[in-house]
């Protein structure tokens, strides 16, 4: 049996008609219900669904300064990135190689 996570709840002042929902996951569909509250009684909800955007991608990768055992890699920063993960492996080595991982944060 699959269970849904408990919904997050925000109680907002009656003067407020706009709010920013923070700390959402990228490329995730959310359902939002807005209820009017009078004293301790709530209305029927106005319901909406929306999907957050995917994480921004790295752009313009450049590989240069190759030697027999090293190469330099640079890229254009992705908006909001707090780190980068690079995966690499040879594609023409005489022996199969495992993918290598380098992280930067």
OpenMM code with the backbone's topology and positions (N, CA, C; nanometers):
from openmm import Vec3, app, unit

residues = "UNK UNK UNK UNK UNK UNK UNK UNK UNK UNK UNK UNK UNK UNK UNK UNK UNK UNK UNK UNK UNK UNK UNK UNK UNK UNK UNK UNK UNK UNK UNK UNK UNK UNK UNK UNK UNK UNK UNK UNK UNK UNK UNK UNK UNK UNK UNK UNK UNK UNK UNK UNK UNK UNK UNK UNK UNK UNK UNK UNK UNK UNK UNK UNK UNK UNK UNK UNK UNK UNK UNK UNK UNK UNK UNK UNK UNK UNK UNK UNK UNK UNK UNK UNK UNK UNK UNK UNK UNK UNK UNK UNK UNK UNK UNK UNK UNK UNK UNK UNK UNK UNK UNK UNK UNK".split()
positions = [
    Vec3(0.0835, -0.1171, 0.0000),
    Vec3(0.0000, 0.0000, 0.0000),
    Vec3(0.0890, 0.1248, 0.0000),
    Vec3(0.0658, 0.2161, -0.0920),
    Vec3(0.1424, 0.3396, -0.1016),
    Vec3(0.0719, 0.4477, -0.0212),
    Vec3(0.1471, 0.5158, 0.0650),
    Vec3(0.0877, 0.6226, 0.1443),
    Vec3(0.1440, 0.7566, 0.0989),
    Vec3(0.0609, 0.8588, 0.1037),
    Vec3(0.1025, 0.9936, 0.0673),
    Vec3(0.1603, 1.0627, 0.1893),
    Vec3(0.2603, 1.1478, 0.1689),
    Vec3(0.3127, 1.2218, 0.2836),
    Vec3(0.2075, 1.3192, 0.3350),
    Vec3(0.2175, 1.3522, 0.4630),
    Vec3(0.1235, 1.4482, 0.5223),
    Vec3(0.1412, 1.5838, 0.4552),
    Vec3(0.0317, 1.6548, 0.4290),
    Vec3(0.0445, 1.7851, 0.3633),
    Vec3(0.1042, 1.8885, 0.4579),
    Vec3(0.1754, 1.9845, 0.4013),
    Vec3(0.2242, 2.0981, 0.4778),
    Vec3(0.1085, 2.1947, 0.4959),
    Vec3(0.1040, 2.2611, 0.6087),
    Vec3(-0.0031, 2.3574, 0.6344),
    Vec3(0.0573, 2.4924, 0.6702),
    Vec3(0.0006, 2.5968, 0.6151),
    Vec3(0.0391, 2.7336, 0.6493),
    Vec3(-0.0866, 2.8089, 0.6857),
    Vec3(-0.0841, 2.8783, 0.7967),
    Vec3(-0.1939, 2.9656, 0.8336),
    Vec3(-0.1485, 3.1073, 0.8023),
    Vec3(-0.2238, 3.1755, 0.7157),
    Vec3(-0.1850, 3.3068, 0.6661),
    Vec3(-0.2876, 3.4091, 0.7115),
    Vec3(-0.2394, 3.5274, 0.7452),
    Vec3(-0.3255, 3.6369, 0.7880),
    Vec3(-0.4304, 3.6671, 0.6813),
    Vec3(-0.5489, 3.7106, 0.7217),
    Vec3(-0.6593, 3.7386, 0.6304),
    Vec3(-0.6333, 3.8510, 0.5321),
    Vec3(-0.5344, 3.9355, 0.5560),
    Vec3(-0.4985, 4.0442, 0.4645),
    Vec3(-0.4099, 3.9950, 0.3495),
    Vec3(-0.3502, 3.8779, 0.3636),
    Vec3(-0.2530, 3.8253, 0.2671),
    Vec3(-0.3250, 3.7454, 0.1595),
    Vec3(-0.2923, 3.7735, 0.0327),
    Vec3(-0.3518, 3.6969, -0.0774),
    Vec3(-0.2458, 3.6377, -0.1702),
    Vec3(-0.1184, 3.6487, -0.1333),
    Vec3(-0.0088, 3.5913, -0.2112),
    Vec3(0.0969, 3.5398, -0.1148),
    Vec3(0.1535, 3.4237, -0.1462),
    Vec3(0.2604, 3.3677, -0.0624),
    Vec3(0.3550, 3.2884, -0.1514),
    Vec3(0.4812, 3.2810, -0.1134),
    Vec3(0.5801, 3.2005, -0.1854),
    Vec3(0.6014, 3.0716, -0.1077),
    Vec3(0.5766, 2.9593, -0.1713),
    Vec3(0.6033, 2.8289, -0.1106),
    Vec3(0.7499, 2.7970, -0.1361),
    Vec3(0.8247, 2.7698, -0.0296),
    Vec3(0.9698, 2.7505, -0.0408),
    Vec3(1.0097, 2.6067, -0.0135),
    Vec3(1.1339, 2.5756, -0.0495),
    Vec3(1.1963, 2.4447, -0.0243),
    Vec3(1.1213, 2.3304, -0.0918),
    Vec3(1.0707, 2.3562, -0.2121),
    Vec3(1.0038, 2.2517, -0.2897),
    Vec3(1.1075, 2.1728, -0.3684),
    Vec3(1.0703, 2.0565, -0.4125),
    Vec3(1.1599, 1.9722, -0.4924),
    Vec3(1.1449, 2.0059, -0.6401),
    Vec3(1.2563, 2.0028, -0.7150),
    Vec3(1.2470, 2.0318, -0.8581),
    Vec3(1.1698, 1.9235, -0.9332),
    Vec3(1.1057, 1.9645, -1.0401),
    Vec3(1.0323, 1.8755, -1.1297),
    Vec3(0.9358, 1.7839, -1.0530),
    Vec3(0.8596, 1.8450, -0.9622),
    Vec3(0.7663, 1.7720, -0.8768),
    Vec3(0.6298, 1.8384, -0.8862),
    Vec3(0.5264, 1.7571, -0.9004),
    Vec3(0.3902, 1.8110, -0.9071),
    Vec3(0.3362, 1.8295, -0.7656),
    Vec3(0.2788, 1.9456, -0.7426),
    Vec3(0.2194, 1.9781, -0.6127),
    Vec3(0.0728, 2.0120, -0.6324),
    Vec3(-0.0083, 1.9747, -0.5345),
    Vec3(-0.1475, 2.0176, -0.5300),
    Vec3(-0.1565, 2.1180, -0.4156),
    Vec3(-0.2223, 2.2304, -0.4415),
    Vec3(-0.2357, 2.3368, -0.3421),
    Vec3(-0.3846, 2.3608, -0.3189),
    Vec3(-0.4240, 2.3596, -0.1939),
    Vec3(-0.5623, 2.3896, -0.1544),
    Vec3(-0.5608, 2.5171, -0.0706),
    Vec3(-0.6456, 2.6122, -0.1050),
    Vec3(-0.6572, 2.7353, -0.0274),
    Vec3(-0.7988, 2.7425, 0.0300),
    Vec3(-0.8064, 2.7569, 0.1603),
    Vec3(-0.9332, 2.7645, 0.2312),
    Vec3(-0.9470, 2.9047, 0.2924),
    Vec3(-1.0634, 2.9613, 0.2873),
    Vec3(-1.0922, 3.0820, 0.3645),
    Vec3(-1.1284, 3.0362, 0.5054),
    Vec3(-1.0751, 3.1058, 0.6061),
    Vec3(-1.1020, 3.0686, 0.7443),
    Vec3(-1.1720, 3.1859, 0.8132),
    Vec3(-1.2861, 3.1582, 0.8717),
    Vec3(-1.3602, 3.2572, 0.9500),
    Vec3(-1.3716, 3.2003, 1.0901),
    Vec3(-1.3066, 3.2685, 1.1845),
    Vec3(-1.2927, 3.2200, 1.3215),
    Vec3(-1.2268, 3.0822, 1.3154),
    Vec3(-1.2956, 2.9749, 1.3461),
    Vec3(-1.2328, 2.8426, 1.3393),
    Vec3(-1.3015, 2.7521, 1.2379),
    Vec3(-1.3777, 2.8112, 1.1461),
    Vec3(-1.4482, 2.7360, 1.0427),
    Vec3(-1.3829, 2.7669, 0.9087),
    Vec3(-1.3607, 2.6618, 0.8272),
    Vec3(-1.2977, 2.6842, 0.6970),
    Vec3(-1.3935, 2.6519, 0.5834),
    Vec3(-1.3724, 2.7195, 0.4718),
    Vec3(-1.4556, 2.7026, 0.3520),
    Vec3(-1.4165, 2.5769, 0.2764),
    Vec3(-1.4863, 2.5539, 0.1662),
    Vec3(-1.4424, 2.4522, 0.0704),
    Vec3(-1.3133, 2.5056, 0.0073),
    Vec3(-1.2215, 2.4180, -0.0318),
    Vec3(-1.0950, 2.4676, -0.0859),
    Vec3(-1.1036, 2.5068, -0.2334),
    Vec3(-1.0217, 2.6013, -0.2692),
    Vec3(-0.9916, 2.6270, -0.4095),
    Vec3(-0.8670, 2.5442, -0.4356),
    Vec3(-0.8726, 2.4553, -0.5348),
    Vec3(-0.7636, 2.3599, -0.5582),
    Vec3(-0.6897, 2.3931, -0.6867),
    Vec3(-0.5590, 2.3721, -0.6839),
    Vec3(-0.4782, 2.3890, -0.8035),
    Vec3(-0.3597, 2.2949, -0.7996),
    Vec3(-0.3097, 2.2568, -0.9170),
    Vec3(-0.1887, 2.1748, -0.9240),
    Vec3(-0.0898, 2.2442, -1.0155),
    Vec3(0.0366, 2.2285, -0.9824),
    Vec3(0.1430, 2.2860, -1.0638),
    Vec3(0.2700, 2.2055, -1.0399),
    Vec3(0.3565, 2.2050, -1.1409),
    Vec3(0.4830, 2.1329, -1.1336),
    Vec3(0.5974, 2.2326, -1.1292),
    Vec3(0.6884, 2.2117, -1.0358),
    Vec3(0.8066, 2.2971, -1.0279),
    Vec3(0.8969, 2.2696, -1.1479),
    Vec3(0.9804, 2.3650, -1.1800),
    Vec3(1.0721, 2.3524, -1.2927),
    Vec3(1.1870, 2.2584, -1.2580),
    Vec3(1.2528, 2.2007, -1.3583),
    Vec3(1.3698, 2.1173, -1.3303),
    Vec3(1.4859, 2.2053, -1.2850),
    Vec3(1.5855, 2.1412, -1.2261),
    Vec3(1.7066, 2.2149, -1.1898),
    Vec3(1.7688, 2.2744, -1.3158),
    Vec3(1.8270, 2.3938, -1.3045),
    Vec3(1.8921, 2.4515, -1.4218),
    Vec3(2.0148, 2.3684, -1.4595),
    Vec3(2.0379, 2.3543, -1.5863),
    Vec3(2.1495, 2.2727, -1.6352),
    Vec3(2.2762, 2.3558, -1.6496),
    Vec3(2.3883, 2.2882, -1.6414),
    Vec3(2.5177, 2.3495, -1.6692),
    Vec3(2.5251, 2.3740, -1.8191),
    Vec3(2.5833, 2.4851, -1.8593),
    Vec3(2.5943, 2.5211, -2.0009),
    Vec3(2.7396, 2.5397, -2.0409),
    Vec3(2.7645, 2.5278, -2.1690),
    Vec3(2.8929, 2.5626, -2.2300),
    Vec3(3.0137, 2.4963, -2.1653),
    Vec3(3.0162, 2.3642, -2.1611),
    Vec3(3.1318, 2.2923, -2.1100),
    Vec3(3.2470, 2.3030, -2.2082),
    Vec3(3.3659, 2.3203, -2.1544),
    Vec3(3.4864, 2.3317, -2.2369),
    Vec3(3.5933, 2.2401, -2.1782),
    Vec3(3.6527, 2.1543, -2.2600),
    Vec3(3.7619, 2.0667, -2.2188),
    Vec3(3.8871, 2.1131, -2.2919),
    Vec3(3.9961, 2.1351, -2.2159),
    Vec3(4.1184, 2.1904, -2.2766),
    Vec3(4.2400, 2.1537, -2.1922),
    Vec3(4.3562, 2.1957, -2.2348),
    Vec3(4.4845, 2.1669, -2.1680),
    Vec3(4.5034, 2.0171, -2.1445),
    Vec3(4.4753, 1.9368, -2.2474),
    Vec3(4.4896, 1.7926, -2.2335),
    Vec3(4.6376, 1.7549, -2.2290),
    Vec3(4.6714, 1.6615, -2.1405),
    Vec3(4.8045, 1.6004, -2.1383),
    Vec3(4.7828, 1.4503, -2.1511),
    Vec3(4.8876, 1.3728, -2.1327),
    Vec3(4.8728, 1.2266, -2.1418),
    Vec3(4.7958, 1.1694, -2.0224),
    Vec3(4.7814, 1.2474, -1.9137),
    Vec3(4.7103, 1.1933, -1.7973),
    Vec3(4.6142, 1.2921, -1.7296),
    Vec3(4.5974, 1.4109, -1.7856),
    Vec3(4.5055, 1.5084, -1.7262),
    Vec3(4.4343, 1.5881, -1.8347),
    Vec3(4.3288, 1.6531, -1.7972),
    Vec3(4.2620, 1.7518, -1.8818),
    Vec3(4.1867, 1.8471, -1.7913),
    Vec3(4.1708, 1.9687, -1.8370),
    Vec3(4.0985, 2.0702, -1.7601),
    Vec3(3.9582, 2.0825, -1.8176),
    Vec3(3.8584, 2.0939, -1.7285),
    Vec3(3.7190, 2.1068, -1.7690),
    Vec3(3.6628, 2.2324, -1.7036),
    Vec3(3.5948, 2.3150, -1.7819),
    Vec3(3.5268, 2.4324, -1.7262),
    Vec3(3.3859, 2.4372, -1.7831),
    Vec3(3.2980, 2.5115, -1.7156),
    Vec3(3.1598, 2.5246, -1.7592),
    Vec3(3.1045, 2.6555, -1.7062),
    Vec3(2.9945, 2.6956, -1.7648),
    Vec3(2.9233, 2.8146, -1.7204),
    Vec3(2.8401, 2.7776, -1.5979),
    Vec3(2.8418, 2.8620, -1.4977),
    Vec3(2.7701, 2.8337, -1.3734),
    Vec3(2.6202, 2.8187, -1.3978),
    Vec3(2.5593, 2.7260, -1.3260),
    Vec3(2.4132, 2.7077, -1.3299),
    Vec3(2.3519, 2.7913, -1.2185),
    Vec3(2.2458, 2.8621, -1.2494),
    Vec3(2.1807, 2.9488, -1.1516),
    Vec3(2.1405, 2.8704, -1.0275),
    Vec3(2.1818, 2.9171, -0.9118),
    Vec3(2.1422, 2.8559, -0.7859),
    Vec3(2.2192, 2.7313, -0.7461),
    Vec3(2.3137, 2.6862, -0.8276),
    Vec3(2.3873, 2.5635, -0.7955),
    Vec3(2.4726, 2.5843, -0.6706),
    Vec3(2.4718, 2.4866, -0.5820),
    Vec3(2.5572, 2.4902, -0.4633),
    Vec3(2.6754, 2.3958, -0.4787),
    Vec3(2.6813, 2.3241, -0.5876),
    Vec3(2.7912, 2.2332, -0.6164),
    Vec3(2.7692, 2.1682, -0.7514),
    Vec3(2.8663, 2.0903, -0.7940),
    Vec3(2.8590, 2.0216, -0.9231),
    Vec3(2.9082, 1.8791, -0.9051),
    Vec3(2.8529, 1.7887, -0.9841),
    Vec3(2.8950, 1.6493, -0.9850),
    Vec3(2.9417, 1.6177, -1.1259),
    Vec3(3.0645, 1.5708, -1.1382),
    Vec3(3.1188, 1.5322, -1.2681),
    Vec3(3.1366, 1.3814, -1.2694),
    Vec3(3.0871, 1.3158, -1.3721),
    Vec3(3.1074, 1.1729, -1.3926),
    Vec3(3.1832, 1.1568, -1.5232),
    Vec3(3.2861, 1.0731, -1.5221),
    Vec3(3.3623, 1.0528, -1.6452),
    Vec3(3.4173, 0.9113, -1.6489),
    Vec3(3.4402, 0.8638, -1.7707),
    Vec3(3.5004, 0.7319, -1.7925),
    Vec3(3.5589, 0.7308, -1.9317),
    Vec3(3.6552, 0.6425, -1.9524),
    Vec3(3.7132, 0.6303, -2.0859),
    Vec3(3.6162, 0.5530, -2.1745),
    Vec3(3.6225, 0.5820, -2.3038),
    Vec3(3.5353, 0.5092, -2.3963),
    Vec3(3.6147, 0.4288, -2.4979),
    Vec3(3.7474, 0.4410, -2.4911),
    Vec3(3.8272, 0.3628, -2.5857),
    Vec3(3.9490, 0.2974, -2.5200),
    Vec3(3.9439, 0.2757, -2.3873),
    Vec3(4.0553, 0.2117, -2.3170),
    Vec3(4.0612, 0.0637, -2.3517),
    Vec3(4.1814, 0.0059, -2.3411),
    Vec3(4.1973, -0.1365, -2.3703),
    Vec3(4.1289, -0.2234, -2.2648),
    Vec3(4.1161, -0.1738, -2.1424),
    Vec3(4.0459, -0.2439, -2.0350),
    Vec3(3.9228, -0.1623, -1.9962),
    Vec3(3.8103, -0.2264, -1.9744),
    Vec3(3.6913, -0.1518, -1.9312),
    Vec3(3.7200, -0.0776, -1.8005),
    Vec3(3.6675, 0.0442, -1.7914),
    Vec3(3.6871, 0.1233, -1.6706),
    Vec3(3.5534, 0.1595, -1.6097),
    Vec3(3.5526, 0.1712, -1.4780),
    Vec3(3.4349, 0.2158, -1.4077),
    Vec3(3.4251, 0.3670, -1.4195),
    Vec3(3.3047, 0.4163, -1.4174),
    Vec3(3.2825, 0.5604, -1.4209),
    Vec3(3.3396, 0.6217, -1.2929),
    Vec3(3.4117, 0.7314, -1.3064),
    Vec3(3.4696, 0.8034, -1.1939),
    Vec3(3.3787, 0.9194, -1.1558),
    Vec3(3.3825, 0.9571, -1.0305),
    Vec3(3.2964, 1.0648, -0.9815),
    Vec3(3.3806, 1.1684, -0.9103),
    Vec3(3.3550, 1.2942, -0.9396),
    Vec3(3.4179, 1.4058, -0.8686),
    Vec3(3.3066, 1.4989, -0.8305),
    Vec3(3.3011, 1.5403, -0.7043),
    Vec3(3.1982, 1.6359, -0.6652),
    Vec3(3.2633, 1.7617, -0.6116),
    Vec3(3.1934, 1.8708, -0.6318),
    Vec3(3.2407, 2.0002, -0.5890),
    Vec3(3.1239, 2.0711, -0.5226),
    Vec3(3.1388, 2.1055, -0.3974),
    Vec3(3.0310, 2.1791, -0.3310),
    Vec3(3.0855, 2.2745, -0.2282),
] * unit.nanometer
topology = app.Topology()
chain = topology.addChain("A")
for resn in residues:
    res = topology.addResidue(resn, chain)
    for name in ("N", "CA", "C"):
        topology.addAtom(name, app.Element.getBySymbol(name[0]), res)
